[in-house]
Amino acid sequence: MDSAKQTLITVATYNEIENLPSLVEEIFRHAPQADLLVVDDHSPDGTGDWCDQKGREDPRVRCLHRAGKLGLGTAIIAGMKYAIEHGYRYVLNMDADFSHPPRCLPAMIAGMDPSEDPPVDVMIGSRYIPGGGVEGWPLKRHLMSRGVNLYARWMLGLKPKDCSGGYRCYRVAILEKLDFDAIRSRGYSFQEEVLWRLKMLDARFSETPIVFVDRQRGQSKIHSGEAVHALRIILQLGIQNWLGR
């Protein structure tokens, strides 16, 4: 593969027509050599149609259409599998709502420098290291996020400070070793679970600071039932982790 086409950026969407056009523009402003795959869950607002039209104008853009809302985790896995099948070196996942700032893309990609020994396998855009932070959250959500991170780090033996954030760049070579069929999470516990499973493969993690900005347009997809389910899955995985399985 041409070295200029080594990075695939993936964005999962459902009703993101308010954000996607400007997001795509910003992505290519900061990472013009990357390709972009939009994984759209049959958005009724025309997100997928817009993406198809954009792809006809710009060969860097592709849209993977899915039958409906199948879960964030499965959308991210679809992007990972696409990167493996098409021979990319890195796959970088980010949210569609501008909570993950595109200006951080160069630092995320640079952190995967193959000249390092050993090289980084997962670069995490981190809210919880010096220089990182969150804007626009109420105190309750701050406390909940911090609590989930502490819980996941303790239960799963994870070292990164930000285990629940989804702004990440993965080395495709490590993803090729991952058993995707074993992943239980379909929602927001996916982020913690995939780090744990990569830890089992001796993946090397690193973090670069980002300032997470709460979405300004569109509706959040988070709901309390899914949050409870995520905590339950982390507990089950934690038991496996402590038992050494």
N, C-alpha and C positions, 0 to 999 in steps of 0.2 A: 504493500500500500504506500502511496505517496506520503512522505512525512508530514506534508501540509494538511493531510486529512486523517490524522491519527486520533483525534478526539471527537467523540460523539456526545453531545449534550441532549439529555432527555427531559421532557416536561410532561407530566400527567395532567390531563385537563378534563373538567366537566363544567360546562357553562362558564367559560373564561373568555368570551368574546370581548368583554370590556378591557381585559388586560393583555391578551395574547399579541395583538398587532404591535403595540408599543414595546412589549417584552422582547419580541423577536428582533426588533430594531436595536434595542439596547444590548442584547446578546451579541449580535454581530458587530456592534460598535467596539465591544471589548474583546471579543474572540472571533475575529473575522475568518480565521482558518478552520474553525470547527464546523462540523455538521450538526444539524438539529433534527431530532425525532420527537414529534408530538404524539403522545399516546392518549387518544381521545375516547372517552367512554360514551359515545353516541350522544353528544351534547345536543339538546333540543334548541339551543340558542344559536346554532350555526358555527360553533367553534371549529368543528372538523371541516366544514365546507370552506371556511376562510383559509384554513391550513392547506387544503388541496389546491386552492387557487394560488396561494403564495408559493407552493411547491412547483407549480407550472412556471412561475416567474423566476424562481431562485432554486437551482439544483441542490443547494445545501439543505433544503427543508423537505422533510418527509412527514407523512401522517399515518399512524397505525390506528385504524378504526376498530373499535371493539363493540360488542353487541349491546352493552349497557354498563351500569356501575358495578364493576367486579372487584373493587377494593384497591386502595393505594398500593399495597404491597405487590399485588399481581401486576399492576401497571409498571412498577419499577422493575420487576423481574422481566417483563416483556421487553423493556428497554435494554436490560443487561443481556438478554438472549440475542437481541438484534445486534448488539455490539460484538458479541462473540461470533455470530454467524457471518458478519460482514467484515471481520478481521481488523477491528479497531484496536488501538493500543490502550486507550482510556475511555471510560464512560463516566460522564458527570451528570448527576441528577440534581434538579432544582425545582422549586415550586413555581407555579404559574402566576402568582399574585403579587410579585415584587417583594415578598418578604425576604427572599434571598437576593441580595443586591448583585446585579450583573457586573458591577465594577470590580468585584472580588474574583471574577473568573480567571484573570491572568495569574493571580497568586495561587489559586487552587491548582491550576494546571502546572505552574512552575514547581509546585511542591512535589510533583511526581518525577522529578529529575532522575533519569535512569543512571546518572553517573554516581549517585550516592550508593554507598555500600554499607548495609543492605539498602536497597531502594524502598521507598514508601509504597505500600499497597493500597492504602485508603487515606486520602486527605479529607479531613472533616472541616467544614466551615463552622467554627465554634463560637457560640455565644458566651461561653463560660471560661475563657482564658483571658489574660490581660489584653486589652484592646477590643474585646468583643462586648456585646451587650444586646439589649432588647429595647425597642421603642414602641409605645402605644398599648402596653398591656396593663390591666388592673393588677393590684397587689395579689389577688387570689390566684390569677393565672401564673404570675411569677413564682409564687410559693409552690403551686402544683407542678410546674415544670422542674423546678429545683428538686422537689421531692421525688419525682419520677426518675430523674437522673441519678440521684443518690441510691435509690432503690435498685435500679438496674445495674449500676456499677457494683454494688455489694452482692446482689443475687447472682450476677453473671460473671463476676470477676473481671470487669472491664476497666481499662486504665484511662481512656479518653474522658475529658471533663464533660463533653457534650455527646451523650449517647443517643439522644432522641431527635436531634436535628437531622433534617433530610438533605442538606446542602453538602454533597459529598462527591469526590472524584475517586473512582475505583480503577485499579490496574486490571485490565481484562484477563491477564494471565492468571491472576488469583481467582477470578470469578469462574474460570473454566474448571477449577477444582471443586466448586461448590455444588452440593447436591440440592438443587432447587426443589425437588419433590419432597424433601424433608422439612422444608420451611412451613411452619404452621400458621404464621401470622398473615392476615390479609389486610389489616388496617394499620393503626399507628404503633403497634408493638413491633412491626416489621423492622424499624430502624435499629432497635436494640437487638432483635434476634439475628439479623444478618451480621452485625458486628460480632456477636458471640460465636456464630458459626464460622466466621472468618478467623476469629481468634483461635479456634480449634485447628485451623489450617496454618497456624503460626504467621498470620498476616501481620505486617508492621503498620501501625497507625501513626498519623501525625495530625496536628490541628493548626489552622490559621484563623485569626480572629475575623469575625463578621459582626455587623450590627443588624440584627433581625428587626424588620419593621412590620408591624401588624398590617394586614391587608387593608387597603384604602377603598377598593372597589370590589363588588361582587360579594358573595356570601360564603362564610366559613363552612367547611364540610365536617368540622369536629362536633361530636355529640357525646353525651355522658355515657350512654350504653357502650359505645365503642371504647371509651376510655377504661371502663371497668373490665371489659373483655381483654384489653391490652395488659392490664395489671395481672389478670389471671394467667395469661400466657407466660408473662415474665416469671411469675411464681413457679409455674410448671417447669420452665427451662432452668430456673435457678435450682430446683431440686435435682434435676439431672446434672447440673454443673457441680453441685456440692457432693453428689454421689460419684462424680468422676466418670459419668457415662457420656 
